[in-house]
Amino acid sequence: MTKKEAIASSALKLLTEKGVHNTPMSAIAKAAGTGMGTIYNYFPNKETLINEIYVSIKEKEKSVLQAFASDQPIKTQFEDYFTSIIGFFIHNPMYFHFMEQLQASPIITEESRNIGSESVDAVIQLLVKGKQERVIKDIEISELLLFIGGAVLSYLRWHFNQNETKHTALKNQKQMVWDAIKE
């Protein structure tokens, strides 16, 4: 792991545990085992560091979502997407908690948001195709994404607050979301 990656990794852990606004750069430097000067060589300020972590997570998220098979029926592709994105965050809880803090934050720049929005390109294509084939309701793509994203966010919040998750919960949520968007 490079020094820059070690700083970002330490920052992700601290920002998730203590909160974005409650974590000074000095604490990140200490956790990364480096000096303030070294951090500022890589990241001129905390906002730049946070944006780089955000973009990094969105890039990883993008690679997960590109894995579903476009030759399958729309419903199967949607189910694969829904299961994959939830699985991605369940296996990377720090990513979820970090992103949850920043979902409406002005800290994330427009440039970072634009890069991050590429992570849902495959889902947008799926929804467009589903609408064209009259498998998915003729609702604006942005509204469909808002609904689906809300369901993912709600499920993950619920999941992380449970002592024991029911095995049927994800299956049920996936079915309910599909039932809501299908034509």
N, C-alpha and C positions, 0 to 999 in steps of 0.2 A: 504494500500500500504506500503510495506516495505521501509526502507531507501534506499536500493539498487535500488529498482524499481523507487523510487522518483528521485534518481540521474539520472537513465537512461532516465526517462521521461523528466526531465528538460534538459538533454543533447540533446535528440532528437529534442526538440523544438528549442533550441539555435543553434544547428548544422544545422538545416534546415533553420532557419531565417538568420543566419550570415555567414554560410558556414563552412565546416569542418576545413579548414585551418585558419579561422579567429576567432575561438572560443577557448579561453584559458580555461584550467581546473579551473582557479580561477572564471571565469564567470559562469561556470557550478555549482561550489560550492555555489556561491552566489544565483543563481536561485533556487537551490535545498534547500536552507536554511540550509546549513551544512558547516562544515569546510573542509579545504584541507586534513587534516589527515583522516577524515572519508571517503572522496572519495578514497584516496589512500589505505584505508583498503579493499575496494571492487574492485578497479581498479588500478593496479600498474602504468598505464599510459593511455594517451588519446587513443592510438591505441587499447588497450585492451577494453576500454569502447566502442569505435566505432565498433569493431568486435562483441562484445556482442549484441549491438543494431542490427547490421546487421543480425546476426544469429537469433535473436528473431523475426525480421520481416519475415525472410525466413521461420521460423517455422509456423508463423501465415498464411503466404501465402500457405504453404504446406497443412494446414488443410482445406483451402478453396478449393483447387484443388482436394482433395481426395473425395469431395462430389459428383462429377458427376457419373452418373449411367453407369456401364460397360455393362449392358444388352441392352443398346440403340444402334441404328446404329452409326457407326463411325462419320458421319456428325453431328448428334445430340450431341454426346459427345464432339466433337470439338467446336461446337457452345456454349455448356454449359461452356466449359473451357474458351473460349475467352471472353464470357460475364462475367463469374465469376472473372477472373483475373483483367479485367478492372474495374468491380464493386468494387473489393477489394481495389484497389488503389484510385478510386474516393471517396470512403467512408473513406479512410485513406490518405488524401493528404500529410501529413507530411512524411508518409512512402515512398510515391513516390518521393518526393523531396529529401529525404535523400538518397534513393537508386540511384537516378539519378546522384547525385554528386559522388557516389562511384563506378559506373559501371566499370570503368577501373582503379580504384585507387590502387596503391601498398599498401595502408594502410590495405586493406582486405587481411588477410593471406590465404595461400593455404588451411589450415585446415578449416577456415571459409567458403571459397568458396566451398570446398567439402561438407560441411554440407549444405550449401545453395543450392547446385545443387540437393540435394535430393528433393527439393520443386517441381522440374519438372519431377520426376520419373513417375508420373501418365501420364503426357503428352507424355513422351518418350514411355511408354508402348502403349499408344493410337496410336502414329505414327507408331510404329513397327507393331502393329496389322493391321493398315490401309494399310501399305505397303504390308504385307503378303496377305491381302485380295484384293489387287490391287485396293483399293479405293483411296489411297494416292500415289502420284508420287514416283517413285523409285529414290529418292535423299537421300544423306547421312542425317542421323538424325540430326547431328550437324548443317547442312546447313538449314534444315527445321526449327529447333529451332531458328536459327539466323534470318531467314526471319519472322517467327511468332513474335518473341520477338521485332524485329524492328517495326513491325506493331503496336504492343501493345504500345511500347514506343512512337511512332509518334502520335498515337491517343491520348494518355494521355497528351502529351505535348500540342497538339492542344486543347484538352478539357479544360485544366487548363488555357489556354490563351484566351478563349472565354468569352464574357460577357453573352452570351446565347447559349446553345448547342442545335442543332437541334435534335429532337427525332429520326429522321431517320439515323443520322450519324453513330451510333454504328452498327445498322442493316446493313447499306451499307458496312462499313468496314469489318464486320464479313463475309459478302457474298463475298467481293472481295478477302479476304485472303483465304477463302475456295476454291473459284474458282482457285486461284493460286496454291494450293497444291493438289487439287483432281486430280485423274488420268483421 
